[in-house]
Amino acid sequence: MAGLKALKGQGHAPTLFMAFMYFDMSFMVWTMLGPLATEISEALAVAGHIMTAGEKATLLSLPILSGAILRILLGFGVDKFGAKMTALMAQAIVITSLFAAYFMGDSITYTALLFVALGLGFAGASFAVALPQAGQWYPPKLQGIVLGIAGAGNIGVVIDYLFAPKIAEKWGWDAVFLVGAIMASIVFVAYMFLAKDAPESVYKARPKKLKDYGKLLKDKDTWWFSLFYAISFGGFVGLAGYMKVYLMNTYAVDMEAFGLDVLDESNVKVIAGYFGALCIFAGAILRPGGGELADKIGGVKALYIFFGAAFALIAINAIVTLPFFAAIATLFLIMACLGMANGAVFQLVPQRFGKDMGIMTGIVGAAGGFGGTAVIQVLGWSKGEFGTYAAGFAIFSVVVIIALVGISFVKTRWRTTWGANTGGMI
């Protein structure tokens, strides 16, 4: 990737690497419940608790929702205490939650799982720490590629889908939490020694008060960026969290047939994990590419491309129930577009709000979490009310159109006001 050459001699490579690792590990445990939804549901059923569709949706969306709210808190912590200290405190809570789930094991209750889900929300809130910590070290012209690299840690959800169902099959669903806790502990120690906050000569922190949040919330650009990210990241994380449920409910027969014919594997839950990982991989790995393209052609133009393509693909899913492999290809491309749009949004945010990145990353990241919660709830509602996901995808496509209209509304003002003085492409 050509943009990586520009990073040579710039910033602090160990911090950028650890920001990626911290976000990668955090994203993995944040979305852990999604690929384990079926296994956990079966375990609770054995214990006498039959999860309803609503309870399952609540369990899957709670880490995303709590992560959205906690991003604001951690964003405040970044400006008040520094990114490193904030990250270590959040990681400690996540590791404790993972060990708690493991030690409760098969005796765990649905209520206890909800508390675990809340603890995992601190992992989702890592977005408000990793991105500003990496971005603080680098100039505006490199923000797209830098924040794209740090943000590519969302590839952690791919690891979930590849390995969590298989680990659960061999050793039980609770073993996944033990593996996650051990890995998170290793990253915790590495982060403690390798990551550094940017010195004042590079970035001067400006601790904020609650009234400063209010001031930023009065800025209309805050709401525009929040809308765009609620769609791009919200769409990505919402579809990622719900992917296994969607595939199991729609294509279980096709996946089982594929597994028996090609993989000599009859466990459809594991096969759903493989296909889910394939689709999610596209959005995770291409996020830096979206940021790099935005650096070259401008974030506005990049968002036109990514949102336009996403709208067309989501609309197709709303109109027809595609054959299995066509559906996988469509989901792959949808996730790719949303992932690249994530990079494009955060090519623009630091140029507009560079002095308030801690808070703005928290606010905009929270919007992404709320968007992800909404996607899961809308798809679950659509399935429950109509027996298909068509209405859910239709609503999603309409929201993407609203974003495209919004970009047209703000692009001229952005380019002729703050965009004219940032030194980067708008």
C-alpha positions as CSV (number, residue, x, y, z in Angstrom):
1,M,0.0,0.0,0.0
2,A,1.6,3.2,-1.2
3,G,0.4,5.3,1.7
4,L,2.5,3.2,4.1
5,K,5.7,4.6,2.6
6,A,4.6,8.1,3.7
7,L,4.6,6.9,7.4
8,K,8.4,6.1,7.3
9,G,10.1,8.5,9.8
10,Q,6.8,9.9,11.0
11,G,5.0,9.5,14.3
12,H,5.7,6.5,16.6
13,A,5.4,3.1,15.0
14,P,5.2,1.0,18.2
15,T,2.2,3.1,19.4
16,L,0.5,2.7,16.0
17,F,1.1,-1.0,16.1
18,M,-0.2,-1.4,19.7
19,A,-3.2,0.8,18.9
20,F,-4.0,-1.7,16.2
21,M,-3.5,-4.6,18.5
22,Y,-5.5,-3.1,21.3
23,F,-8.4,-2.3,19.0
24,D,-8.1,-5.7,17.3
25,M,-8.2,-7.6,20.6
26,S,-11.0,-5.4,22.0
27,F,-13.1,-5.7,18.8
28,M,-12.7,-9.5,19.0
29,V,-14.0,-9.8,22.5
30,W,-16.6,-7.0,22.0
31,T,-18.3,-9.0,19.3
32,M,-17.7,-12.5,20.8
33,L,-21.4,-13.1,21.6
34,G,-22.5,-12.9,18.0
35,P,-20.7,-16.1,16.7
36,L,-21.6,-17.8,20.0
37,A,-25.3,-16.9,20.0
38,T,-26.5,-20.4,19.0
39,E,-24.2,-22.3,21.3
40,I,-25.1,-20.0,24.3
41,S,-28.8,-20.4,23.5
42,E,-28.5,-24.2,23.5
43,A,-26.6,-24.1,26.8
44,L,-29.2,-22.0,28.5
45,A,-31.9,-24.3,27.1
46,V,-30.3,-27.3,28.8
47,A,-30.3,-25.3,32.0
48,G,-34.0,-24.6,31.6
49,H,-34.0,-21.1,30.1
50,I,-35.4,-21.0,26.6
51,M,-34.2,-17.7,25.0
52,T,-36.8,-15.8,23.1
53,A,-36.0,-14.0,19.9
54,G,-36.2,-10.7,21.9
55,E,-33.8,-11.9,24.6
56,K,-31.3,-13.1,21.9
57,A,-31.5,-9.7,20.2
58,T,-31.0,-7.9,23.5
59,L,-28.0,-10.0,24.4
60,L,-26.3,-9.5,21.0
61,S,-27.0,-5.7,21.0
62,L,-26.2,-4.9,24.6
63,P,-22.4,-4.9,24.2
64,I,-22.8,-2.6,21.1
65,L,-25.2,-0.3,23.0
66,S,-23.1,-0.1,26.1
67,G,-19.9,0.3,24.0
68,A,-21.6,3.3,22.3
69,I,-22.3,5.0,25.6
70,L,-19.0,4.2,27.1
71,R,-17.1,5.6,24.1
72,I,-18.2,9.1,25.3
73,L,-16.9,8.3,28.8
74,L,-13.6,6.9,27.4
75,G,-13.3,9.8,25.0
76,F,-13.4,12.1,28.0
77,G,-10.8,10.0,29.8
78,V,-8.4,10.3,26.8
79,D,-8.5,14.1,27.1
80,K,-8.4,14.0,30.9
81,F,-6.0,11.2,31.8
82,G,-4.3,10.3,28.5
83,A,-5.0,7.6,26.1
84,K,-2.7,5.0,27.7
85,M,-4.1,5.2,31.2
86,T,-7.7,5.2,29.9
87,A,-7.0,2.1,27.8
88,L,-5.4,0.1,30.6
89,M,-8.3,0.8,32.9
90,A,-10.8,-0.3,30.3
91,Q,-8.8,-3.4,29.4
92,A,-8.8,-4.5,33.0
93,I,-12.6,-4.4,33.2
94,V,-12.9,-6.4,30.0
95,I,-10.4,-9.1,31.1
96,T,-12.3,-9.4,34.4
97,S,-15.6,-9.9,32.6
98,L,-14.1,-12.6,30.3
99,F,-12.7,-14.6,33.3
100,A,-16.0,-14.2,35.1
101,A,-17.9,-15.7,32.2
102,Y,-15.5,-18.6,32.0
103,F,-15.6,-19.4,35.7
104,M,-19.4,-19.3,35.8
105,G,-19.4,-21.7,32.9
106,D,-22.6,-23.8,32.4
107,S,-24.0,-22.5,35.6
108,I,-24.2,-19.0,34.1
109,T,-27.7,-17.4,33.9
110,Y,-29.2,-15.1,31.3
111,T,-29.0,-12.2,33.8
112,A,-25.3,-12.9,34.5
113,L,-24.7,-12.9,30.7
114,L,-26.3,-9.5,30.4
115,F,-23.7,-8.2,33.0
116,V,-20.9,-9.8,31.0
117,A,-22.3,-8.1,27.9
118,L,-22.1,-4.8,29.7
119,G,-18.5,-5.4,30.7
120,L,-17.6,-6.3,27.1
121,G,-19.0,-2.8,26.2
122,F,-15.7,-1.4,27.5
123,A,-14.0,-3.3,24.7
124,G,-16.2,-1.7,22.1
125,A,-15.4,1.7,23.7
126,S,-11.7,1.1,22.9
127,F,-12.4,2.9,19.6
128,A,-12.4,6.2,21.5
129,V,-8.9,5.5,22.7
130,A,-7.0,3.6,20.0
131,L,-7.8,6.1,17.1
132,P,-6.9,9.3,18.9
133,Q,-3.8,7.8,20.4
134,A,-2.6,6.8,17.0
135,G,-3.7,10.0,15.3
136,Q,-2.1,12.3,17.8
137,W,1.3,11.3,16.6
138,Y,0.8,12.1,12.9
139,P,0.1,15.2,10.7
140,P,-3.3,15.9,9.0
141,K,-2.2,14.7,5.6
142,L,-1.7,11.2,7.0
143,Q,-4.8,10.9,9.1
144,G,-6.7,8.7,6.6
145,I,-4.1,6.0,6.4
146,V,-3.1,6.2,10.1
147,L,-6.6,6.0,11.5
148,G,-7.4,3.3,8.9
149,I,-4.5,1.1,10.2
150,A,-5.6,1.6,13.8
151,G,-9.2,1.1,12.9
152,A,-8.5,-2.0,10.9
153,G,-8.3,-3.7,14.3
154,N,-12.0,-4.5,13.7
155,I,-10.6,-7.5,11.9
156,G,-10.9,-9.0,15.4
157,V,-14.5,-10.0,14.6
158,V,-13.2,-12.1,11.7
159,I,-11.1,-14.1,14.2
160,D,-14.3,-14.6,16.3
161,Y,-16.2,-16.1,13.4
162,L,-13.3,-18.3,12.3
163,F,-12.4,-19.8,15.6
164,A,-15.1,-19.3,18.3
165,P,-17.6,-21.8,16.9
166,K,-14.8,-24.4,16.5
167,I,-13.4,-23.9,20.0
168,A,-17.0,-24.1,21.3
169,E,-17.6,-27.3,19.5
170,K,-14.4,-29.0,20.9
171,W,-14.3,-27.6,24.5
172,G,-17.5,-25.8,25.1
173,W,-18.7,-22.2,24.6
174,D,-17.1,-21.1,28.0
175,A,-13.7,-22.0,26.7
176,V,-13.9,-19.2,24.2
177,F,-14.1,-16.7,27.0
178,L,-11.0,-18.3,28.6
179,V,-9.0,-18.0,25.4
180,G,-10.2,-14.4,25.0
181,A,-9.1,-13.6,28.5
182,I,-5.7,-15.0,28.1
183,M,-5.1,-13.2,24.8
184,A,-6.4,-9.9,26.2
185,S,-4.0,-10.3,29.1
186,I,-1.1,-10.7,26.8
187,V,-2.0,-7.6,24.8
188,F,-2.5,-5.7,28.0
189,V,1.1,-6.4,29.1
190,A,2.5,-5.6,25.6
191,Y,0.5,-2.4,25.4
192,M,1.7,-1.3,28.9
193,F,5.3,-1.4,27.7
194,L,5.2,-0.4,24.0
195,A,2.4,2.2,23.7
196,K,3.1,5.9,24.5
197,D,1.0,9.0,24.7
198,A,2.2,11.7,22.2
199,P,4.5,14.3,23.9
200,E,3.4,18.0,24.2
201,S,5.8,18.9,21.4
202,V,3.7,16.7,19.0
203,Y,0.2,16.9,20.6
204,K,-0.9,19.1,23.5
205,A,-3.9,17.6,25.4
206,R,-6.7,19.9,26.3
207,P,-8.8,18.4,29.1
208,K,-12.5,19.0,28.6
209,K,-15.4,19.6,30.9
210,L,-18.9,18.4,30.3
211,K,-19.8,21.8,28.9
212,D,-17.2,21.3,26.2
213,Y,-19.2,18.2,25.0
214,G,-22.3,20.4,24.9
215,K,-20.5,22.9,22.8
216,L,-19.4,20.3,20.3
217,L,-23.0,18.9,20.2
218,K,-24.2,22.3,19.1
219,D,-22.0,22.1,16.0
220,K,-24.0,20.8,13.1
221,D,-20.9,19.1,11.7
222,T,-20.8,16.8,14.8
223,W,-24.3,15.5,13.8
224,W,-23.4,15.1,10.2
225,F,-20.3,13.0,11.0
226,S,-22.4,11.0,13.6
227,L,-25.0,10.2,10.9
228,F,-22.4,9.1,8.4
229,Y,-20.6,6.9,11.0
230,A,-23.8,5.5,12.4
231,I,-24.4,4.1,8.9
232,S,-20.9,3.0,7.9
233,F,-19.6,1.6,11.2
234,G,-23.1,0.9,12.6
235,G,-23.9,-1.1,9.5
236,F,-20.7,-2.9,9.7
237,V,-20.8,-3.9,13.3
238,G,-24.5,-4.5,13.3
239,L,-24.3,-6.9,10.4
240,A,-21.2,-8.5,11.9
241,G,-22.9,-9.1,15.2
242,Y,-26.1,-10.5,13.5
243,M,-24.4,-12.3,10.6
244,K,-24.5,-15.8,12.1
245,V,-28.1,-15.5,13.2
246,Y,-29.0,-14.2,9.7
247,L,-27.1,-17.0,7.9
248,M,-28.5,-19.7,10.2
249,N,-32.1,-18.6,9.8
250,T,-31.9,-18.1,6.0
251,Y,-29.3,-20.5,4.5
252,A,-28.8,-23.3,7.1
253,V,-29.7,-26.0,4.5
254,D,-27.3,-24.6,1.9
255,M,-24.4,-24.3,4.3
256,E,-24.9,-27.8,5.6
257,A,-24.9,-29.2,2.0
258,F,-21.7,-27.2,1.3
259,G,-20.0,-28.5,4.4
260,L,-20.8,-32.1,3.6
261,D,-19.8,-31.8,0.0
262,V,-16.6,-29.7,0.4
263,L,-15.4,-29.5,4.0
264,D,-16.5,-32.9,5.4
265,E,-18.0,-30.9,8.1
266,S,-21.6,-31.4,9.3
267,N,-21.7,-28.7,12.0
268,V,-23.7,-25.9,10.3
269,K,-22.8,-23.5,13.2
270,V,-19.1,-23.8,12.4
271,I,-19.8,-23.4,8.7
272,A,-21.9,-20.3,9.3
273,G,-18.8,-19.0,11.2
274,Y,-16.6,-19.5,8.2
275,F,-18.9,-17.7,5.8
276,G,-19.6,-15.0,8.3
277,A,-15.8,-14.5,8.7
278,L,-15.4,-14.2,4.9
279,C,-17.9,-11.5,4.6
280,I,-16.8,-9.5,7.6
281,F,-13.1,-9.8,6.5
282,A,-13.8,-7.6,3.6
283,G,-15.0,-4.6,5.7
284,A,-12.2,-5.1,8.3
285,I,-9.2,-5.4,5.9
286,L,-10.4,-2.7,3.5
287,R,-10.9,0.1,6.1
288,P,-7.3,1.4,5.7
289,G,-7.8,1.3,1.9
290,G,-10.9,3.5,2.3
291,G,-8.9,6.0,4.4
292,E,-6.0,6.0,1.9
293,L,-8.4,6.6,-1.1
294,A,-10.0,9.4,0.9
295,D,-6.5,10.9,1.4
296,K,-6.1,10.9,-2.4
297,I,-9.5,12.0,-3.8
298,G,-11.1,13.5,-0.7
299,G,-13.3,12.0,2.0
300,V,-16.5,13.5,0.4
301,K,-16.0,11.9,-3.0
302,A,-14.9,8.6,-1.3
303,L,-18.1,8.5,0.7
304,Y,-20.2,9.1,-2.4
305,I,-18.6,6.0,-3.9
306,F,-18.9,3.8,-0.9
307,F,-22.4,4.8,0.2
308,G,-23.7,4.7,-3.4
309,A,-22.5,1.1,-3.9
310,A,-23.7,0.1,-0.4
311,F,-27.2,1.4,-1.2
312,A,-27.4,-0.6,-4.4
313,L,-26.3,-3.8,-2.8
314,I,-28.5,-3.5,0.3
315,A,-31.5,-2.7,-1.9
316,I,-30.9,-5.9,-3.8
317,N,-31.0,-7.8,-0.6
318,A,-34.3,-6.1,0.3
319,I,-36.0,-6.8,-3.0
320,V,-35.1,-10.5,-3.5
321,T,-33.9,-13.5,-1.5
322,L,-30.7,-14.3,-3.3
323,P,-29.4,-17.8,-3.9
324,F,-26.8,-18.7,-1.2
325,F,-23.6,-17.9,-3.0
326,A,-25.0,-14.8,-4.6
327,A,-26.0,-13.7,-1.1
328,I,-22.5,-14.3,0.3
329,A,-21.0,-12.3,-2.6
330,T,-23.5,-9.5,-1.9
331,L,-22.8,-9.5,1.8
332,F,-19.1,-9.5,1.1
333,L,-19.4,-6.4,-1.0
334,I,-21.7,-4.6,1.4
335,M,-19.2,-5.1,4.2
336,A,-16.4,-4.0,2.0
337,C,-18.2,-0.7,1.1
338,L,-19.1,-0.1,4.8
339,G,-15.6,-0.8,6.0
340,M,-14.0,1.6,3.4
341,A,-16.6,4.2,4.3
342,N,-15.4,3.9,7.9
343,G,-11.9,4.9,6.8
344,A,-13.3,7.8,4.7
345,V,-15.3,9.3,7.6
346,F,-12.3,9.3,9.8
347,Q,-10.2,10.9,7.1
348,L,-12.4,13.9,7.5
349,V,-13.1,14.0,11.3
350,P,-9.5,14.9,12.5
351,Q,-9.3,17.6,9.8
352,R,-12.5,19.2,11.1
353,F,-12.0,18.6,14.8
354,G,-8.3,17.9,15.2
355,K,-8.1,19.8,18.6
356,D,-11.0,17.8,20.0
357,M,-10.2,14.3,18.7
358,G,-10.6,12.6,22.0
359,I,-14.2,13.8,22.5
360,M,-15.1,13.7,18.9
361,T,-14.0,10.1,18.5
362,G,-16.1,9.3,21.5
363,I,-19.2,11.1,20.2
364,V,-18.9,9.9,16.6
365,G,-17.9,6.4,17.7
366,A,-21.0,6.3,20.0
367,A,-23.1,7.1,17.1
368,G,-21.6,4.1,15.3
369,G,-22.5,1.9,18.2
370,F,-26.1,3.2,18.3
371,G,-26.3,2.6,14.6
372,G,-25.1,-1.0,15.1
373,T,-27.7,-1.6,17.8
374,A,-30.4,-0.2,15.5
375,V,-29.4,-2.6,12.6
376,I,-29.6,-5.6,14.9
377,Q,-33.0,-4.6,16.3
378,V,-34.4,-3.7,12.9
379,L,-33.4,-7.0,11.3
380,G,-34.7,-8.9,14.3
381,W,-38.0,-7.0,14.1
382,S,-38.3,-7.7,10.4
383,K,-37.8,-11.4,10.9
384,G,-40.2,-11.5,13.8
385,E,-43.0,-9.5,12.1
386,F,-42.8,-10.7,8.5
387,G,-40.8,-13.9,8.6
388,T,-38.1,-12.4,6.3
389,Y,-35.4,-9.8,6.5
390,A,-36.6,-7.8,3.5
391,A,-38.2,-5.0,5.5
392,G,-35.1,-4.6,7.6
393,F,-32.8,-4.3,4.6
394,A,-35.2,-1.9,2.9
395,I,-35.1,0.4,6.0
396,F,-31.3,0.2,6.0
397,S,-31.2,1.2,2.3
398,V,-33.4,4.2,2.8
399,V,-31.1,5.5,5.6
400,V,-28.1,5.2,3.3
401,I,-29.9,7.4,0.8
402,I,-30.4,10.0,3.5
403,A,-26.7,9.9,4.1
404,L,-26.0,10.5,0.4
405,V,-28.4,13.5,0.4
406,G,-26.6,14.8,3.5
407,I,-23.2,14.6,1.8
408,S,-24.5,16.6,-1.1
409,F,-25.9,19.2,1.3
410,V,-22.6,19.8,3.2
411,K,-19.8,19.2,0.6
412,T,-19.6,22.8,-0.7
413,R,-19.6,24.4,2.7
414,W,-17.0,22.0,4.0
415,R,-14.6,22.5,1.1
416,T,-14.9,26.3,1.2
417,T,-14.6,26.8,5.0
418,W,-12.6,24.5,7.3
419,G,-11.6,22.2,4.4
420,A,-9.7,25.0,2.7
421,N,-7.2,25.3,5.5
422,T,-6.5,21.8,6.7
423,G,-3.8,20.7,4.4
424,G,-5.6,17.5,3.5
425,M,-8.1,16.4,0.8
426,I,-11.8,17.1,1.5
